[in-house]
Amino acid sequence: MNTKLLKVIWCCLCLFGSSMITFAQPNTTFSHDENSQSVRDFSGMKWRFKMMLPGEGVKRGLHKLPSEDIETLVWNNAQVPGDVYTDLWKAGVIEDPYFGRNSVKAQWVQQYEWWYAYQFQVKEGVENQLVDLVFEGVDYSCEVWLNGHYLGKNEGAFSGFSFNVNEFLRVSGHDYLKAQNMLIVKINPAPQVNAFVAGKKTPWFGDYWRDVAPMGIWRPVKMVRSGKVRFDDVYANNKINDDGSADVNLELTVENKSGATKNMDFVVSLEGKNFESKKINMKFSKNVAPGKHLVKHTIHLDEPKLWWPWDLGDPNLYQMKISLKDGDVNQDVNETTFGIREVTSKWNPGFKKDVDVTFPRSTYINGKFHFIRSACWGGPPDIFTGRTSKEEYFELIRLAKEMNMNNIRIFGWHPPEIPEFYQYADEMGMTIWQDMIPLGTGNIPMEEENVSAIFNEGVKVIKERRNHPSLIMMEGGEEMMFRTRDPIAGREFLERLGDSLQAYAPLPYVPDSPMTDHVAQEAGFKPREAVHALRYFYDMGEWLHEDWYQTKADGYPIVPEFAITSVPSVESLKKFIPEEELWTPGLSWGHHWADLTRLRMQNWDVFGSEMKGSLEEFVNATQDAQGIIFQNGIEHFRRDKPSLSAIALCHYITYWPDMKWGIVDNYQKPKNSYYFVQKAYQPLLVNFEFKKRRWHTDEPFTGNIWVVNDFYETYKNCKINFKILNDSKKVLFKESYKVSEIEENSAKQFFAINEDVLGKVDEKFYVELELLDKKGNQISHNDYFFLIGDQAEATAHFQAWKEKRLEQENAEGRGGYGSYYFFFDEFTGQNGKKYESGTQTPRARGFEE
């Protein structure tokens, strides 16, 4: 059975397990038998759209299109959920924005308003019901009409909104014209200054994207029917008691729009979703007055099945169904999946509170230390959401777990994700560390009205996601303090945001990352809060990578970002780089953020060569270099456990095809670096500590053998096999070491290596380790390679290269970092070259024969 079919079967099973489905008319599903609630999903390709100049659509009457008419049939096709750019690309209006430099040609799109239309019929009456149109997410600003009636406006890409439409619906059981309805959505031109919409829209800038602001109806639109007493929100807030029992504290927000107080019965069933359990059935009653009210009720479980990350236990999930009954009539129903788990944080050992750090940074799940092996998500899988699918989400989270990650970090340049992202994480036992809303700038409008709007967006985001046990840590900003003009106001804003979020979810919260820059220090944060391990890349040439992480990235409790770049495979490159620009690199490489000088430099750091012999050699070398730098850094950081409690690589994916941070490329193809990280993230890891990668043939090779164990399992009577091999993989030294005990949740140095064998090496040598359990089974394996050379001379060469790099980037106004023109002499006018004609194909300097 092929992989794609397995994914489809999995998704179908997940959907089947989440609801009981019957059909009343096309696209209508009932969530519960004999219940007043029904949900009709308008997702699909029945939508149409067209472009209008700003302000012209209303003037020309598009909002008053007759409901019975077929005029919109000649508009362009559109898909919801989706985005404007993908719909335009499919319609042939624009060229693929991901290919070559086409994204520049699509920048005009964000200057216009886009009108979406959807026609549907309503045949069932709406008496004694409430009917709402529910928009789960529109990016960014929109206005809505139904049958010519103005319903309202919304701003904010992440928070859902709804309109009651009982009085505006056209209903007929026998006349299809009278049953015809016309829904019109106008998407306003995209914002152009991110600071004005921070926290409410995904930032469209940063060094992995170009200036194209996404826009569209990016999440489903639904018509939801219910009785006049209905659920507004259901939260299963659980607590684990000292005796091992648990309380599921239901917090039910109920809305009564009947005009009279109702005595309502709450009928609850609770059972295991992914494990066998006895079903719990119960009923309780409450008087519900008109308006919205919070109803609380506790379900006690003597022997709960807890939810765990995959490397600490089983990700047990419960499924709860609650019907809201008024006598014999079921007014509404809610189905919620949740896990019972408790998240706490503790201070990292070795750091003084309010001297080194301001916040505890060790995460505990159900009382157990959860060492976080993470990577920044970098998603959604496509910034143009119409190009992605739920199956891609499943595959990417599966690959993350297979790479031995136990956590995914959604950081502050990227949006909160769709429900399926959290669902798959719940089911696979992956934890989520999330900046709840994207705050990629600190220069937000500080007027109270604007601040309140951001807080409200954050509250809506956390309320929608708080039942997911995978969500374990909240963060406020991402390098926000780097950019704020008012550090004190910035800190106050972030702390108030935390208060707002924690009022709705009892999870650890940290205001920003990393908080160690001079602006954050001015705001009162402490000097060792966290480290963004990025300077090796941005200051490329200052240090060889192993010298950098030992001297400049050491001594922090947490690493929220650890970044290095690489190029996707040749197969993937051909999907977004024009053939004539593939090799040597042409302009589209630069447009897709290939830092061609740094890629050459990091290849040289790792291999002692720029590896430019062919396209395949160069591409594979960048991926191996990314992986080796990640591996060596990860292992260095992990040896500091428990003083250091988390690592997040930057990134796992990126949201378009680029030459930047991703470990898995935009086509879900793992790079070579994936497999190096997979080794370094083994929960049980035998590893080798070394101080340098370049050695003289006349000196002894030295280092230390360590074992890091993130499992809560002790291993006794183990053995470590260690080998040193020369250029030809001939064994120069081998030894076996007995290990009486590897403690659970530990990091420990076991044996020192000091061997005089390098005289038999010409250019390169290798180290291999394996860890065997008491039965002789291999339970961890690792390997490395080293170079013959002089560390000091290599450093001097690298630092001289840095000066050349800076001169190339900055001299004579060549644009600096962010511009790729300086890679191409035709664009800078250097070396006698000039860009005169579109028939030229400029080639990057530094790749000459």
Secondary structure, 3 states (H helix, E strand, C coil): CCHHHHHHHHHHHHHHHHCCCCECCCCEECCCCCECCEEEECCEEEEEEEEECCCHHHHCCHHHCCCCCCHHHHCEEEEECCCHHHHHHHHCCCCCCCCCCHHHHCHHHHHCEEEEEEEEECCCCCCCCEEEEEECCCECEEEEEECCEEEEEEECCCCCEEEECHHHCCCCCCCCCCCEEEEEEEECCCCCCHHHHCCCCCCCCCCCCCCCCCCECCCCEEEEEECCEEEEEEEEEEEECCCCCEEEEEEEEEEECCCCCEEEEEEEEEEECCCCCCCEEEEEEEEECCEEEEEEEEEEECCCCEECCCCCCCECCEEEEEEEEECCEEEEEEEEEECECCEEEECCCCCCECCCECCCCEEEECCEECCEEEEECCCCCCCCHHHCCHHHHHHHHHHHHHCCCCEEEECCCCCCCCHHHHHHHHHHCCEEEEECCCCCCCCCCCCHHHHHHHHHHHHHHHHHHCCCCCEEEEECCCCHHHHCCCHHHHHHHHHHHHHHHHCCCCCCEECCCCCCCHHHHHCCCCCCCCCEECHHHHCCCCCCHHHHHHHCCCCCCCEEEEECCCCCCHHHHCCCCCHHHCCCCCHHHHHCCCCHHHHHHHHHHHHCCCCCCCHHHHHHHHHHHHHHHHHHHHHHHHCCCCCCCEEEEECCCCCCCCCCCCCECCCCCECHHHHHHHHHCCCEEEEEECCCCEECCCCCEEEEEEEEECCCCCEEEEEEEEEEECCCCCEEEEEEEEEEEECCCEEEEEEEEEECCHHHCCCEEEEEEEEECCCCCEEEEEEEEEEECCHHHHHHHHHHHHHHHHHHHHHHHCCCCCCCHHHCHHHHCHHHCCCCCCCCCCCCCCCCC
